[in-house]
């Protein structure tokens, strides 16, 4: 018995459609914020949370005048709520934190949409504060693009779990740059980051989180292509938060001159 080409094509179409449905379903679960993230969206006596189309704002109950603020871009496909625990920690330490959602969660060109940079620029306009810009994964690409487009508005750049910048050159950036990587992150591996290191300033500091992976920079599921972390999620989040706070606190004091690239493990 021989199969006709029509039957073969039909079988391939069914198999392909099934695989696509499985992949989409997995992705929806993988990038969905977990219960811890949802809980961090609640306003309380320490942090006021306001969700709007242009930004999700985490405002300290008792902000200190002149304290630096954080502008954060989420990873591609990731629910912005997944970064609520990280932003809440920043706000609990006295710094305003803004999550800038990406159109279509960064898919289908959403991360590259020029409207993202325009919207982010409008968000910081008029605020009497210094700004640290940060992003995770594809959000790191957007953060780097923003810093490249508006260097005079940026007092520091923090790149979490990303091998960017790939599309812009920040080698001569006038602001400090911190790069944070997990040593169990194959999506933004140290080797991939090294290939773009020449596009960062010579003074860039790199923090390698031993046991950290890609997904645990946010509070969402296990991302396709990632490796399992060997540390608890809350510990990786704590270390990432510490780097962000160091950058924010550094923006509030005079910068010491530096000429060397530094790299250390946490």
Secondary structure, 3 states (H helix, E strand, C coil): CCCCHHHHHHHHHHHHHHHHHHHHHHHHHHCCECHHHHHCCCCCCCEEEEECCCCEEEEECCCCCCCCEEEEECCCCCCHHHHHHHHHHHHHCCCCEEEECCHHHHCCCHHHCHHHHHHHHHHHCCCCCCEEEEEECHHHHHHHHHHHHCHHHCCCEEEECCCCCCCCCCCCCCCCEEEEEECCCCCCCHHHHHHCHHHCCCCCEEEEECCCCCHHHCCECCCCCCCCCCCCHHHHHHHHHHHHHHHHHHHCCCCCCCCCCEEEEC
